[in-house]
Amino acid sequence: MPYRTTLAGLGLCLVVMAAPFAAIAENDDLERIRRAGIIRVAVSDNFPPFGDLGAGGKLEGYDIDTAALIGESLGVKLDLIPVPSTARIQYLTDGKVDLVISSLGKDADREKVIDFSIAYAPFFSGVYGSGSVDISKPKDLAGRTIAVTHGSIEDTVLTTLAPNTAKIRRYDDNAGAEIAFLSNQAELIATANIIAIQILAKSPLKKPVLKFLLRNSPCYVGVRKGQRDLLVQINETIGAARNDGRLNRISGQWLKAPLGDPEHPDGI
């Protein structure tokens, strides 16, 4: 009996001693990254202005510059890995990358699998029109003509919110909706902020002004579950860049608009 008690006690001791080591192993990404001197980041190479191939095939965009900020803050080399949007989270959970910085939105299902930083970029859908069009809420769309891409998120939300007298004109693609707006076939356009940016670039005389939001889904950095120290470091870096104007400059370059509050955008 004493012999069995001793073994039981020893087993309990080993479990207690192993627990801290298990916790450390689950929170070792930051230390490993610094030791290796390199951080692997999943990005997009075909989703401008967040991530795209620029001149000479070099990656550029909002996400690329944000990744550079984080690499610099850690004092490590940046390894950008283009990953399809459908594979971003899998690459992270499989350990193929250390972070995802690829216009990644947050929802309840994703939060069960990975952790998210604070927001670093605005991404939202809204109803846009020229400054002279006086609307600020869905009921103001009564009698108005709105262009939208058929089957898009904007189409779904707009159909739910707009009054029956709104004239929703649906087009097969973003280009069709843009043309309708620019050629005055529609007073308004329901679209994403990055599409509104493209419209502004094509026709600065007809500046699209955000009238009201349809859906807000800001961008976050994706971090593996359990990597508390790395997540804290990422949040500190993003917070500092938001406060000192570095992210505002990135937003101005790629989104052609001030950063504002990514969680609560009020216009572009």
Contacts in CASP RR format, 6 or more apart in sequence:
PFRMAT RR
TARGET T0000
AUTHOR 0000-0000-0000
METHOD contacts of the structure
MODEL  1
MPYRTTLAGLGLCLVVMAAPFAAIAENDDLERIRRAGIIRVAVSDNFPPF
GDLGAGGKLEGYDIDTAALIGESLGVKLDLIPVPSTARIQYLTDGKVDLV
ISSLGKDADREKVIDFSIAYAPFFSGVYGSGSVDISKPKDLAGRTIAVTH
GSIEDTVLTTLAPNTAKIRRYDDNAGAEIAFLSNQAELIATANIIAIQIL
AKSPLKKPVLKFLLRNSPCYVGVRKGQRDLLVQINETIGAARNDGRLNRI
SGQWLKAPLGDPEHPDGI
26 226 0 8 1.000
26 227 0 8 1.000
27 226 0 8 1.000
27 227 0 8 1.000
27 228 0 8 1.000
27 229 0 8 1.000
29 98 0 8 1.000
29 223 0 8 1.000
29 224 0 8 1.000
29 227 0 8 1.000
29 229 0 8 1.000
29 230 0 8 1.000
30 74 0 8 1.000
30 227 0 8 1.000
30 229 0 8 1.000
30 230 0 8 1.000
30 233 0 8 1.000
31 229 0 8 1.000
33 39 0 8 1.000
33 74 0 8 1.000
33 76 0 8 1.000
33 98 0 8 1.000
33 230 0 8 1.000
34 74 0 8 1.000
34 75 0 8 1.000
34 76 0 8 1.000
36 76 0 8 1.000
37 75 0 8 1.000
37 76 0 8 1.000
37 77 0 8 1.000
38 76 0 8 1.000
38 77 0 8 1.000
38 78 0 8 1.000
38 79 0 8 1.000
39 70 0 8 1.000
39 71 0 8 1.000
39 74 0 8 1.000
39 76 0 8 1.000
39 77 0 8 1.000
39 78 0 8 1.000
39 79 0 8 1.000
39 98 0 8 1.000
39 99 0 8 1.000
40 79 0 8 1.000
40 81 0 8 1.000
40 96 0 8 1.000
40 97 0 8 1.000
40 98 0 8 1.000
40 99 0 8 1.000
41 67 0 8 1.000
41 70 0 8 1.000
41 78 0 8 1.000
41 79 0 8 1.000
41 80 0 8 1.000
41 81 0 8 1.000
41 97 0 8 1.000
41 98 0 8 1.000
41 99 0 8 1.000
41 100 0 8 1.000
41 101 0 8 1.000
42 81 0 8 1.000
42 82 0 8 1.000
42 83 0 8 1.000
42 88 0 8 1.000
42 91 0 8 1.000
42 92 0 8 1.000
42 96 0 8 1.000
42 97 0 8 1.000
42 99 0 8 1.000
42 100 0 8 1.000
42 101 0 8 1.000
42 102 0 8 1.000
43 51 0 8 1.000
43 59 0 8 1.000
43 63 0 8 1.000
43 64 0 8 1.000
43 67 0 8 1.000
43 80 0 8 1.000
43 81 0 8 1.000
43 82 0 8 1.000
43 83 0 8 1.000
43 101 0 8 1.000
43 102 0 8 1.000
44 50 0 8 1.000
44 51 0 8 1.000
44 52 0 8 1.000
44 63 0 8 1.000
44 82 0 8 1.000
44 83 0 8 1.000
44 85 0 8 1.000
44 102 0 8 1.000
44 103 0 8 1.000
45 51 0 8 1.000
45 52 0 8 1.000
45 53 0 8 1.000
45 59 0 8 1.000
45 82 0 8 1.000
46 52 0 8 1.000
46 53 0 8 1.000
47 85 0 8 1.000
47 102 0 8 1.000
47 103 0 8 1.000
48 61 0 8 1.000
48 194 0 8 1.000
49 61 0 8 1.000
49 62 0 8 1.000
49 194 0 8 1.000
49 197 0 8 1.000
49 254 0 8 1.000
49 255 0 8 1.000
50 61 0 8 1.000
50 62 0 8 1.000
50 63 0 8 1.000
50 102 0 8 1.000
50 103 0 8 1.000
50 121 0 8 1.000
50 194 0 8 1.000
50 219 0 8 1.000
50 254 0 8 1.000
51 59 0 8 1.000
51 60 0 8 1.000
51 61 0 8 1.000
51 62 0 8 1.000
51 63 0 8 1.000
51 64 0 8 1.000
51 102 0 8 1.000
51 103 0 8 1.000
52 59 0 8 1.000
52 60 0 8 1.000
52 61 0 8 1.000
53 59 0 8 1.000
53 60 0 8 1.000
54 60 0 8 1.000
59 80 0 8 1.000
59 82 0 8 1.000
61 254 0 8 1.000
62 103 0 8 1.000
62 121 0 8 1.000
62 250 0 8 1.000
62 251 0 8 1.000
62 253 0 8 1.000
62 254 0 8 1.000
62 255 0 8 1.000
63 101 0 8 1.000
63 102 0 8 1.000
63 103 0 8 1.000
63 121 0 8 1.000
63 219 0 8 1.000
64 80 0 8 1.000
65 250 0 8 1.000
65 253 0 8 1.000
65 254 0 8 1.000
66 101 0 8 1.000
66 120 0 8 1.000
66 121 0 8 1.000
66 221 0 8 1.000
66 238 0 8 1.000
66 241 0 8 1.000
66 247 0 8 1.000
66 250 0 8 1.000
67 78 0 8 1.000
67 80 0 8 1.000
67 99 0 8 1.000
67 101 0 8 1.000
68 78 0 8 1.000
69 237 0 8 1.000
69 238 0 8 1.000
69 241 0 8 1.000
69 246 0 8 1.000
69 247 0 8 1.000
70 99 0 8 1.000
70 101 0 8 1.000
70 221 0 8 1.000
70 234 0 8 1.000
70 237 0 8 1.000
70 238 0 8 1.000
71 77 0 8 1.000
71 78 0 8 1.000
73 233 0 8 1.000
73 236 0 8 1.000
73 237 0 8 1.000
73 240 0 8 1.000
74 233 0 8 1.000
81 91 0 8 1.000
81 96 0 8 1.000
81 97 0 8 1.000
83 91 0 8 1.000
83 97 0 8 1.000
83 100 0 8 1.000
83 102 0 8 1.000
85 102 0 8 1.000
88 100 0 8 1.000
88 102 0 8 1.000
88 104 0 8 1.000
89 100 0 8 1.000
89 110 0 8 1.000
89 113 0 8 1.000
89 114 0 8 1.000
91 97 0 8 1.000
91 100 0 8 1.000
92 98 0 8 1.000
92 99 0 8 1.000
92 100 0 8 1.000
92 114 0 8 1.000
92 222 0 8 1.000
92 223 0 8 1.000
92 224 0 8 1.000
93 113 0 8 1.000
93 114 0 8 1.000
93 224 0 8 1.000
95 224 0 8 1.000
98 224 0 8 1.000
98 230 0 8 1.000
99 221 0 8 1.000
99 222 0 8 1.000
99 223 0 8 1.000
99 234 0 8 1.000
100 114 0 8 1.000
100 221 0 8 1.000
100 222 0 8 1.000
101 120 0 8 1.000
101 221 0 8 1.000
101 222 0 8 1.000
103 121 0 8 1.000
103 123 0 8 1.000
103 219 0 8 1.000
104 116 0 8 1.000
104 219 0 8 1.000
104 220 0 8 1.000
104 221 0 8 1.000
104 222 0 8 1.000
105 116 0 8 1.000
105 123 0 8 1.000
105 217 0 8 1.000
105 218 0 8 1.000
105 219 0 8 1.000
105 220 0 8 1.000
106 116 0 8 1.000
106 217 0 8 1.000
106 218 0 8 1.000
106 220 0 8 1.000
110 116 0 8 1.000
113 225 0 8 1.000
114 222 0 8 1.000
114 223 0 8 1.000
114 224 0 8 1.000
114 225 0 8 1.000
115 222 0 8 1.000
115 223 0 8 1.000
115 224 0 8 1.000
115 225 0 8 1.000
115 226 0 8 1.000
115 227 0 8 1.000
115 231 0 8 1.000
116 220 0 8 1.000
116 221 0 8 1.000
116 222 0 8 1.000
116 223 0 8 1.000
117 220 0 8 1.000
117 221 0 8 1.000
117 222 0 8 1.000
117 223 0 8 1.000
117 231 0 8 1.000
117 234 0 8 1.000
117 235 0 8 1.000
117 238 0 8 1.000
118 220 0 8 1.000
118 235 0 8 1.000
118 238 0 8 1.000
118 239 0 8 1.000
119 218 0 8 1.000
119 219 0 8 1.000
119 220 0 8 1.000
119 238 0 8 1.000
119 262 0 8 1.000
119 263 0 8 1.000
120 218 0 8 1.000
120 219 0 8 1.000
120 220 0 8 1.000
120 221 0 8 1.000
120 238 0 8 1.000
120 241 0 8 1.000
120 242 0 8 1.000
120 247 0 8 1.000
120 262 0 8 1.000
121 218 0 8 1.000
121 219 0 8 1.000
121 247 0 8 1.000
121 251 0 8 1.000
121 255 0 8 1.000
121 259 0 8 1.000
121 262 0 8 1.000
122 193 0 8 1.000
122 218 0 8 1.000
122 219 0 8 1.000
122 251 0 8 1.000
122 255 0 8 1.000
122 259 0 8 1.000
122 260 0 8 1.000
122 262 0 8 1.000
122 265 0 8 1.000
123 192 0 8 1.000
123 193 0 8 1.000
123 194 0 8 1.000
123 216 0 8 1.000
123 217 0 8 1.000
123 218 0 8 1.000
123 219 0 8 1.000
123 262 0 8 1.000
124 192 0 8 1.000
124 193 0 8 1.000
124 213 0 8 1.000
124 214 0 8 1.000
124 215 0 8 1.000
124 216 0 8 1.000
124 217 0 8 1.000
124 218 0 8 1.000
124 265 0 8 1.000
125 153 0 8 1.000
125 154 0 8 1.000
125 157 0 8 1.000
125 190 0 8 1.000
125 191 0 8 1.000
125 192 0 8 1.000
125 193 0 8 1.000
125 213 0 8 1.000
125 214 0 8 1.000
125 215 0 8 1.000
126 154 0 8 1.000
126 190 0 8 1.000
126 191 0 8 1.000
126 192 0 8 1.000
126 193 0 8 1.000
126 210 0 8 1.000
126 211 0 8 1.000
126 212 0 8 1.000
126 213 0 8 1.000
126 214 0 8 1.000
126 215 0 8 1.000
127 135 0 8 1.000
127 141 0 8 1.000
127 146 0 8 1.000
127 158 0 8 1.000
127 188 0 8 1.000
127 189 0 8 1.000
127 190 0 8 1.000
127 210 0 8 1.000
127 211 0 8 1.000
127 212 0 8 1.000
127 214 0 8 1.000
128 181 0 8 1.000
128 188 0 8 1.000
128 189 0 8 1.000
128 190 0 8 1.000
128 191 0 8 1.000
128 196 0 8 1.000
128 199 0 8 1.000
128 208 0 8 1.000
128 209 0 8 1.000
128 210 0 8 1.000
128 211 0 8 1.000
129 181 0 8 1.000
129 187 0 8 1.000
129 188 0 8 1.000
129 189 0 8 1.000
129 208 0 8 1.000
129 209 0 8 1.000
129 211 0 8 1.000
130 187 0 8 1.000
130 206 0 8 1.000
130 207 0 8 1.000
130 208 0 8 1.000
130 209 0 8 1.000
131 207 0 8 1.000
131 209 0 8 1.000
133 144 0 8 1.000
133 187 0 8 1.000
133 188 0 8 1.000
133 211 0 8 1.000
134 140 0 8 1.000
135 141 0 8 1.000
135 144 0 8 1.000
135 188 0 8 1.000
135 211 0 8 1.000
135 212 0 8 1.000
136 211 0 8 1.000
136 212 0 8 1.000
137 212 0 8 1.000
138 161 0 8 1.000
138 162 0 8 1.000
138 163 0 8 1.000
138 212 0 8 1.000
139 163 0 8 1.000
140 211 0 8 1.000
141 161 0 8 1.000
141 162 0 8 1.000
141 163 0 8 1.000
141 166 0 8 1.000
141 188 0 8 1.000
142 163 0 8 1.000
142 165 0 8 1.000
142 166 0 8 1.000
143 163 0 8 1.000
143 165 0 8 1.000
143 166 0 8 1.000
143 167 0 8 1.000
144 166 0 8 1.000
144 167 0 8 1.000
144 187 0 8 1.000
144 188 0 8 1.000
145 167 0 8 1.000
145 169 0 8 1.000
145 185 0 8 1.000
145 186 0 8 1.000
145 187 0 8 1.000
145 188 0 8 1.000
146 158 0 8 1.000
146 162 0 8 1.000
146 166 0 8 1.000
146 167 0 8 1.000
146 168 0 8 1.000
146 169 0 8 1.000
146 186 0 8 1.000
146 187 0 8 1.000
146 188 0 8 1.000
146 189 0 8 1.000
146 190 0 8 1.000
147 169 0 8 1.000
147 171 0 8 1.000
147 176 0 8 1.000
147 177 0 8 1.000
147 178 0 8 1.000
147 180 0 8 1.000
147 181 0 8 1.000
147 185 0 8 1.000
147 186 0 8 1.000
147 188 0 8 1.000
147 189 0 8 1.000
147 190 0 8 1.000
148 154 0 8 1.000
148 155 0 8 1.000
148 158 0 8 1.000
148 168 0 8 1.000
148 169 0 8 1.000
148 170 0 8 1.000
148 171 0 8 1.000
148 177 0 8 1.000
148 189 0 8 1.000
148 190 0 8 1.000
148 191 0 8 1.000
149 155 0 8 1.000
149 170 0 8 1.000
149 171 0 8 1.000
149 172 0 8 1.000
149 173 0 8 1.000
149 174 0 8 1.000
149 176 0 8 1.000
149 177 0 8 1.000
149 191 0 8 1.000
150 170 0 8 1.000
150 171 0 8 1.000
150 172 0 8 1.000
151 170 0 8 1.000
153 214 0 8 1.000
153 215 0 8 1.000
154 190 0 8 1.000
154 191 0 8 1.000
154 192 0 8 1.000
154 214 0 8 1.000
154 215 0 8 1.000
155 168 0 8 1.000
155 170 0 8 1.000
155 190 0 8 1.000
157 190 0 8 1.000
157 214 0 8 1.000
157 215 0 8 1.000
158 168 0 8 1.000
158 190 0 8 1.000
158 214 0 8 1.000
159 168 0 8 1.000
161 214 0 8 1.000
162 168 0 8 1.000
169 180 0 8 1.000
169 185 0 8 1.000
169 186 0 8 1.000
171 177 0 8 1.000
171 180 0 8 1.000
174 191 0 8 1.000
174 195 0 8 1.000
177 186 0 8 1.000
177 189 0 8 1.000
177 190 0 8 1.000
177 191 0 8 1.000
178 189 0 8 1.000
178 191 0 8 1.000
178 195 0 8 1.000
178 198 0 8 1.000
178 199 0 8 1.000
178 202 0 8 1.000
179 185 0 8 1.000
180 186 0 8 1.000
180 189 0 8 1.000
181 188 0 8 1.000
181 189 0 8 1.000
181 199 0 8 1.000
181 206 0 8 1.000
181 208 0 8 1.000
182 199 0 8 1.000
182 202 0 8 1.000
182 203 0 8 1.000
182 206 0 8 1.000
188 211 0 8 1.000
189 196 0 8 1.000
189 199 0 8 1.000
189 208 0 8 1.000
190 214 0 8 1.000
191 199 0 8 1.000
193 210 0 8 1.000
193 255 0 8 1.000
193 257 0 8 1.000
193 265 0 8 1.000
193 268 0 8 1.000
194 255 0 8 1.000
196 208 0 8 1.000
196 210 0 8 1.000
196 268 0 8 1.000
197 255 0 8 1.000
197 256 0 8 1.000
197 257 0 8 1.000
197 268 0 8 1.000
199 206 0 8 1.000
199 208 0 8 1.000
200 207 0 8 1.000
200 208 0 8 1.000
200 256 0 8 1.000
200 268 0 8 1.000
201 256 0 8 1.000
208 268 0 8 1.000
209 267 0 8 1.000
209 268 0 8 1.000
210 265 0 8 1.000
210 266 0 8 1.000
210 267 0 8 1.000
210 268 0 8 1.000
213 265 0 8 1.000
216 263 0 8 1.000
216 264 0 8 1.000
216 265 0 8 1.000
218 262 0 8 1.000
218 263 0 8 1.000
218 265 0 8 1.000
219 262 0 8 1.000
221 234 0 8 1.000
221 238 0 8 1.000
223 230 0 8 1.000
223 231 0 8 1.000
223 234 0 8 1.000
224 230 0 8 1.000
238 247 0 8 1.000
240 246 0 8 1.000
241 247 0 8 1.000
242 248 0 8 1.000
242 259 0 8 1.000
245 259 0 8 1.000
247 259 0 8 1.000
248 258 0 8 1.000
248 259 0 8 1.000
248 260 0 8 1.000
250 259 0 8 1.000
251 257 0 8 1.000
251 258 0 8 1.000
251 259 0 8 1.000
251 260 0 8 1.000
252 258 0 8 1.000
252 259 0 8 1.000
255 268 0 8 1.000
256 268 0 8 1.000
257 267 0 8 1.000
257 268 0 8 1.000
260 266 0 8 1.000
END
